[in-house]
Amino acid sequence: MLEVALTNLRTKGYQNCYLLVLKENHNARKFYEKNGFRCNNDELICEIMQKPLTDIRYIRSLNHT
């Protein structure tokens, strides 16, 4: 499913794919890293129900298959 989405983005002319992952979600981070995404250490802190959550940005180039 991920590869289909990335192929669609590539077909539409996008050069990169960016996504945010909860910093504490180690399983998701490993999944994206295994699939060519790299953490660039940008952080976004938001608050949900008075609990701060930290997202980190992952980037994958779409120029390579």
Biopython code that builds the backbone (N, CA, C, O; Angstrom):
import numpy as np
from Bio.PDB.StructureBuilder import StructureBuilder

atoms = [
    (1, "MET", "N", (0.816, -1.181, 0.000)),
    (1, "MET", "CA", (0.000, 0.000, 0.000)),
    (1, "MET", "C", (0.875, 1.266, 0.000)),
    (1, "MET", "O", (0.584, 2.237, -0.699)),
    (2, "LEU", "N", (1.940, 1.233, 0.791)),
    (2, "LEU", "CA", (2.843, 2.378, 0.840)),
    (2, "LEU", "C", (3.480, 2.619, -0.517)),
    (2, "LEU", "O", (3.549, 3.759, -0.976)),
    (3, "GLU", "N", (3.948, 1.555, -1.165)),
    (3, "GLU", "CA", (4.591, 1.713, -2.471)),
    (3, "GLU", "C", (3.620, 2.256, -3.521)),
    (3, "GLU", "O", (4.024, 3.030, -4.389)),
    (4, "VAL", "N", (2.364, 1.866, -3.452)),
    (4, "VAL", "CA", (1.358, 2.391, -4.387)),
    (4, "VAL", "C", (1.195, 3.891, -4.176)),
    (4, "VAL", "O", (1.139, 4.655, -5.139)),
    (5, "ALA", "N", (1.121, 4.307, -2.926)),
    (5, "ALA", "CA", (0.983, 5.739, -2.623)),
    (5, "ALA", "C", (2.212, 6.512, -3.104)),
    (5, "ALA", "O", (2.077, 7.593, -3.677)),
    (6, "LEU", "N", (3.404, 5.968, -2.877)),
    (6, "LEU", "CA", (4.626, 6.644, -3.310)),
    (6, "LEU", "C", (4.716, 6.703, -4.835)),
    (6, "LEU", "O", (5.167, 7.702, -5.396)),
    (7, "THR", "N", (4.291, 5.642, -5.495)),
    (7, "THR", "CA", (4.272, 5.637, -6.965)),
    (7, "THR", "C", (3.311, 6.694, -7.487)),
    (7, "THR", "O", (3.621, 7.391, -8.453)),
    (8, "ASN", "N", (2.153, 6.818, -6.859)),
    (8, "ASN", "CA", (1.183, 7.840, -7.273)),
    (8, "ASN", "C", (1.758, 9.244, -7.096)),
    (8, "ASN", "O", (1.576, 10.097, -7.964)),
    (9, "LEU", "N", (2.442, 9.493, -5.996)),
    (9, "LEU", "CA", (3.060, 10.801, -5.779)),
    (9, "LEU", "C", (4.130, 11.071, -6.830)),
    (9, "LEU", "O", (4.216, 12.172, -7.373)),
    (10, "ARG", "N", (4.946, 10.057, -7.111)),
    (10, "ARG", "CA", (6.009, 10.186, -8.111)),
    (10, "ARG", "C", (5.407, 10.498, -9.482)),
    (10, "ARG", "O", (5.899, 11.370, -10.198)),
    (11, "THR", "N", (4.335, 9.776, -9.842)),
    (11, "THR", "CA", (3.659, 9.976, -11.123)),
    (11, "THR", "C", (3.115, 11.397, -11.256)),
    (11, "THR", "O", (3.092, 11.962, -12.349)),
    (12, "LYS", "N", (2.682, 11.962, -10.141)),
    (12, "LYS", "CA", (2.136, 13.323, -10.155)),
    (12, "LYS", "C", (3.214, 14.395, -10.108)),
    (12, "LYS", "O", (2.910, 15.587, -10.075)),
    (13, "GLY", "N", (4.477, 13.969, -10.107)),
    (13, "GLY", "CA", (5.569, 14.927, -10.199)),
    (13, "GLY", "C", (6.212, 15.349, -8.897)),
    (13, "GLY", "O", (7.090, 16.213, -8.897)),
    (14, "TYR", "N", (5.799, 14.763, -7.788)),
    (14, "TYR", "CA", (6.421, 15.115, -6.510)),
    (14, "TYR", "C", (7.824, 14.537, -6.442)),
    (14, "TYR", "O", (8.072, 13.435, -6.930)),
    (15, "GLN", "N", (8.740, 15.280, -5.839)),
    (15, "GLN", "CA", (10.118, 14.826, -5.725)),
    (15, "GLN", "C", (10.428, 14.216, -4.360)),
    (15, "GLN", "O", (11.357, 13.418, -4.231)),
    (16, "ASN", "N", (9.648, 14.591, -3.336)),
    (16, "ASN", "CA", (9.861, 14.085, -1.978)),
    (16, "ASN", "C", (8.531, 13.806, -1.306)),
    (16, "ASN", "O", (7.502, 14.382, -1.660)),
    (17, "CYS", "N", (8.573, 12.920, -0.339)),
    (17, "CYS", "CA", (7.413, 12.650, 0.505)),
    (17, "CYS", "C", (7.825, 12.936, 1.943)),
    (17, "CYS", "O", (8.863, 12.465, 2.406)),
    (18, "TYR", "N", (7.014, 13.701, 2.634)),
    (18, "TYR", "CA", (7.262, 14.059, 4.024)),
    (18, "TYR", "C", (6.153, 13.477, 4.878)),
    (18, "TYR", "O", (4.997, 13.451, 4.456)),
    (19, "LEU", "N", (6.485, 13.011, 6.067)),
    (19, "LEU", "CA", (5.455, 12.577, 7.004)),
    (19, "LEU", "C", (5.930, 12.821, 8.418)),
    (19, "LEU", "O", (7.126, 12.962, 8.674)),
    (20, "LEU", "N", (4.979, 12.869, 9.333)),
    (20, "LEU", "CA", (5.277, 13.069, 10.747)),
    (20, "LEU", "C", (4.917, 11.803, 11.501)),
    (20, "LEU", "O", (3.881, 11.186, 11.253)),
    (21, "VAL", "N", (5.796, 11.422, 12.435)),
    (21, "VAL", "CA", (5.600, 10.219, 13.242)),
    (21, "VAL", "C", (5.786, 10.608, 14.703)),
    (21, "VAL", "O", (6.678, 11.390, 15.033)),
    (22, "LEU", "N", (4.949, 10.065, 15.572)),
    (22, "LEU", "CA", (5.149, 10.319, 16.992)),
    (22, "LEU", "C", (6.537, 9.841, 17.405)),
    (22, "LEU", "O", (6.945, 8.726, 17.080)),
    (23, "LYS", "N", (7.241, 10.683, 18.110)),
    (23, "LYS", "CA", (8.619, 10.384, 18.492)),
    (23, "LYS", "C", (8.725, 9.067, 19.270)),
    (23, "LYS", "O", (9.698, 8.329, 19.113)),
    (24, "GLU", "N", (7.737, 8.778, 20.099)),
    (24, "GLU", "CA", (7.766, 7.576, 20.933)),
    (24, "GLU", "C", (7.302, 6.320, 20.199)),
    (24, "GLU", "O", (7.383, 5.224, 20.754)),
    (25, "ASN", "N", (6.817, 6.455, 18.964)),
    (25, "ASN", "CA", (6.302, 5.310, 18.218)),
    (25, "ASN", "C", (7.453, 4.622, 17.470)),
    (25, "ASN", "O", (7.630, 4.807, 16.266)),
    (26, "HIS", "N", (8.215, 3.838, 18.203)),
    (26, "HIS", "CA", (9.418, 3.221, 17.652)),
    (26, "HIS", "C", (9.107, 2.208, 16.551)),
    (26, "HIS", "O", (9.891, 2.066, 15.613)),
    (27, "ASN", "N", (7.987, 1.507, 16.647)),
    (27, "ASN", "CA", (7.626, 0.552, 15.594)),
    (27, "ASN", "C", (7.362, 1.266, 14.274)),
    (27, "ASN", "O", (7.819, 0.813, 13.225)),
    (28, "ALA", "N", (6.637, 2.366, 14.314)),
    (28, "ALA", "CA", (6.364, 3.125, 13.090)),
    (28, "ALA", "C", (7.645, 3.713, 12.536)),
    (28, "ALA", "O", (7.852, 3.718, 11.322)),
    (29, "ARG", "N", (8.499, 4.202, 13.400)),
    (29, "ARG", "CA", (9.763, 4.792, 12.946)),
    (29, "ARG", "C", (10.624, 3.742, 12.242)),
    (29, "ARG", "O", (11.211, 4.024, 11.198)),
    (30, "LYS", "N", (10.702, 2.540, 12.803)),
    (30, "LYS", "CA", (11.460, 1.455, 12.166)),
    (30, "LYS", "C", (10.853, 1.084, 10.814)),
    (30, "LYS", "O", (11.576, 0.843, 9.847)),
    (31, "PHE", "N", (9.514, 1.039, 10.754)),
    (31, "PHE", "CA", (8.831, 0.718, 9.500)),
    (31, "PHE", "C", (9.211, 1.711, 8.404)),
    (31, "PHE", "O", (9.595, 1.310, 7.306)),
    (32, "TYR", "N", (9.105, 2.990, 8.700)),
    (32, "TYR", "CA", (9.419, 4.004, 7.696)),
    (32, "TYR", "C", (10.908, 4.002, 7.337)),
    (32, "TYR", "O", (11.264, 4.193, 6.174)),
    (33, "GLU", "N", (11.769, 3.790, 8.316)),
    (33, "GLU", "CA", (13.201, 3.724, 8.025)),
    (33, "GLU", "C", (13.524, 2.536, 7.119)),
    (33, "GLU", "O", (14.359, 2.651, 6.223)),
    (34, "LYS", "N", (12.865, 1.394, 7.347)),
    (34, "LYS", "CA", (13.064, 0.220, 6.487)),
    (34, "LYS", "C", (12.589, 0.479, 5.065)),
    (34, "LYS", "O", (13.046, -0.165, 4.121)),
    (35, "ASN", "N", (11.666, 1.429, 4.919)),
    (35, "ASN", "CA", (11.090, 1.738, 3.612)),
    (35, "ASN", "C", (11.665, 3.009, 2.998)),
    (35, "ASN", "O", (11.018, 3.658, 2.176)),
    (36, "GLY", "N", (12.880, 3.359, 3.400)),
    (36, "GLY", "CA", (13.607, 4.423, 2.729)),
    (36, "GLY", "C", (13.412, 5.828, 3.261)),
    (36, "GLY", "O", (13.978, 6.767, 2.701)),
    (37, "PHE", "N", (12.639, 6.013, 4.314)),
    (37, "PHE", "CA", (12.463, 7.335, 4.903)),
    (37, "PHE", "C", (13.607, 7.608, 5.866)),
    (37, "PHE", "O", (14.109, 6.695, 6.522)),
    (38, "ARG", "N", (14.015, 8.865, 5.947)),
    (38, "ARG", "CA", (15.082, 9.282, 6.844)),
    (38, "ARG", "C", (14.583, 10.409, 7.742)),
    (38, "ARG", "O", (13.946, 11.356, 7.282)),
    (39, "CYS", "N", (14.882, 10.286, 9.022)),
    (39, "CYS", "CA", (14.502, 11.313, 9.988)),
    (39, "CYS", "C", (15.411, 12.518, 9.786)),
    (39, "CYS", "O", (16.629, 12.370, 9.680)),
    (40, "ASN", "N", (14.816, 13.719, 9.734)),
    (40, "ASN", "CA", (15.646, 14.921, 9.614)),
    (40, "ASN", "C", (15.665, 15.730, 10.916)),
    (40, "ASN", "O", (16.188, 16.844, 10.958)),
    (41, "ASN", "N", (15.091, 15.160, 11.967)),
    (41, "ASN", "CA", (15.105, 15.727, 13.322)),
    (41, "ASN", "C", (14.284, 16.995, 13.496)),
    (41, "ASN", "O", (14.374, 17.633, 14.545)),
    (42, "ASP", "N", (13.475, 17.387, 12.494)),
    (42, "ASP", "CA", (12.522, 18.464, 12.718)),
    (42, "ASP", "C", (11.448, 17.942, 13.662)),
    (42, "ASP", "O", (10.977, 16.815, 13.510)),
    (43, "GLU", "N", (11.064, 18.754, 14.629)),
    (43, "GLU", "CA", (10.043, 18.344, 15.599)),
    (43, "GLU", "C", (8.862, 19.298, 15.581)),
    (43, "GLU", "O", (9.013, 20.502, 15.378)),
    (44, "LEU", "N", (7.700, 18.740, 15.797)),
    (44, "LEU", "CA", (6.468, 19.505, 15.944)),
    (44, "LEU", "C", (5.829, 19.049, 17.246)),
    (44, "LEU", "O", (5.531, 17.867, 17.421)),
    (45, "ILE", "N", (5.625, 19.975, 18.143)),
    (45, "ILE", "CA", (5.014, 19.639, 19.426)),
    (45, "ILE", "C", (3.591, 20.165, 19.430)),
    (45, "ILE", "O", (3.346, 21.350, 19.205)),
    (46, "CYS", "N", (2.661, 19.265, 19.689)),
    (46, "CYS", "CA", (1.257, 19.666, 19.796)),
    (46, "CYS", "C", (0.709, 19.124, 21.104)),
    (46, "CYS", "O", (1.338, 18.294, 21.761)),
    (47, "GLU", "N", (-0.461, 19.599, 21.470)),
    (47, "GLU", "CA", (-1.063, 19.180, 22.720)),
    (47, "GLU", "C", (-2.438, 18.611, 22.436)),
    (47, "GLU", "O", (-3.255, 19.245, 21.768)),
    (48, "ILE", "N", (-2.692, 17.421, 22.940)),
    (48, "ILE", "CA", (-4.008, 16.793, 22.818)),
    (48, "ILE", "C", (-4.450, 16.405, 24.216)),
    (48, "ILE", "O", (-3.758, 15.674, 24.925)),
    (49, "MET", "N", (-5.602, 16.904, 24.595)),
    (49, "MET", "CA", (-6.154, 16.668, 25.933)),
    (49, "MET", "C", (-5.123, 16.985, 27.020)),
    (49, "MET", "O", (-4.934, 16.221, 27.966)),
    (50, "GLN", "N", (-4.473, 18.117, 26.858)),
    (50, "GLN", "CA", (-3.502, 18.654, 27.804)),
    (50, "GLN", "C", (-2.253, 17.783, 27.954)),
    (50, "GLN", "O", (-1.547, 17.870, 28.959)),
    (51, "LYS", "N", (-1.985, 16.943, 26.951)),
    (51, "LYS", "CA", (-0.775, 16.123, 26.950)),
    (51, "LYS", "C", (0.079, 16.520, 25.752)),
    (51, "LYS", "O", (-0.378, 16.426, 24.613)),
    (52, "PRO", "N", (1.302, 16.960, 25.991)),
    (52, "PRO", "CA", (2.169, 17.324, 24.862)),
    (52, "PRO", "C", (2.634, 16.071, 24.111)),
    (52, "PRO", "O", (3.034, 15.077, 24.718)),
    (53, "LEU", "N", (2.570, 16.143, 22.800)),
    (53, "LEU", "CA", (3.025, 15.062, 21.927)),
    (53, "LEU", "C", (4.044, 15.622, 20.950)),
    (53, "LEU", "O", (3.868, 16.716, 20.414)),
    (54, "THR", "N", (5.097, 14.876, 20.726)),
    (54, "THR", "CA", (6.145, 15.316, 19.818)),
    (54, "THR", "C", (6.156, 14.440, 18.584)),
    (54, "THR", "O", (6.319, 13.222, 18.667)),
    (55, "ASP", "N", (5.980, 15.080, 17.431)),
    (55, "ASP", "CA", (6.108, 14.413, 16.139)),
    (55, "ASP", "C", (7.464, 14.761, 15.559)),
    (55, "ASP", "O", (7.977, 15.860, 15.771)),
    (56, "ILE", "N", (8.045, 13.816, 14.821)),
    (56, "ILE", "CA", (9.282, 14.099, 14.109)),
    (56, "ILE", "C", (9.063, 13.843, 12.626)),
    (56, "ILE", "O", (8.275, 12.982, 12.232)),
    (57, "ARG", "N", (9.777, 14.609, 11.818)),
    (57, "ARG", "CA", (9.577, 14.550, 10.364)),
    (57, "ARG", "C", (10.488, 13.498, 9.731)),
    (57, "ARG", "O", (11.673, 13.391, 10.048)),
    (58, "TYR", "N", (9.891, 12.732, 8.828)),
    (58, "TYR", "CA", (10.628, 11.777, 7.997)),
    (58, "TYR", "C", (10.463, 12.186, 6.541)),
    (58, "TYR", "O", (9.405, 12.666, 6.134)),
    (59, "ILE", "N", (11.520, 11.992, 5.761)),
    (59, "ILE", "CA", (11.526, 12.394, 4.352)),
    (59, "ILE", "C", (12.018, 11.221, 3.515)),
    (59, "ILE", "O", (12.934, 10.496, 3.903)),
    (60, "ARG", "N", (11.386, 11.055, 2.356)),
    (60, "ARG", "CA", (11.870, 10.067, 1.385)),
    (60, "ARG", "C", (11.903, 10.725, 0.003)),
    (60, "ARG", "O", (10.926, 11.334, -0.432)),
    (61, "SER", "N", (13.023, 10.592, -0.662)),
    (61, "SER", "CA", (13.139, 11.071, -2.018)),
    (61, "SER", "C", (12.336, 10.156, -2.930)),
    (61, "SER", "O", (12.367, 8.935, -2.781)),
    (62, "LEU", "N", (11.623, 10.746, -3.866)),
    (62, "LEU", "CA", (10.844, 9.959, -4.832)),
    (62, "LEU", "C", (11.570, 9.836, -6.161)),
    (62, "LEU", "O", (11.043, 9.264, -7.114)),
    (63, "ASN", "N", (12.775, 10.373, -6.221)),
    (63, "ASN", "CA", (13.548, 10.313, -7.455)),
    (63, "ASN", "C", (14.159, 8.953, -7.704)),
    (63, "ASN", "O", (14.560, 8.648, -8.827)),
    (64, "HIS", "N", (14.237, 8.108, -6.643)),
    (64, "HIS", "CA", (14.795, 6.764, -6.779)),
    (64, "HIS", "C", (13.708, 5.746, -6.496)),
    (64, "HIS", "O", (12.841, 5.989, -5.656)),
    (65, "THR", "N", (13.735, 4.639, -7.163)),
    (65, "THR", "CA", (12.751, 3.577, -6.934)),
    (65, "THR", "C", (13.216, 2.641, -5.854)),
    (65, "THR", "O", (12.517, 1.683, -5.523)),
]
sb = StructureBuilder()
sb.init_structure("model")
sb.init_model(0)
sb.init_chain("A")
sb.init_seg("    ")
for serial, (resi, resn, name, xyz) in enumerate(atoms, 1):
    if name == "N":
        sb.init_residue(resn, " ", resi, " ")
    sb.init_atom(name, np.array(xyz, "f"), 0.0, 1.0, " ", f" {name:<3s}", serial, name[0])
structure = sb.get_structure()
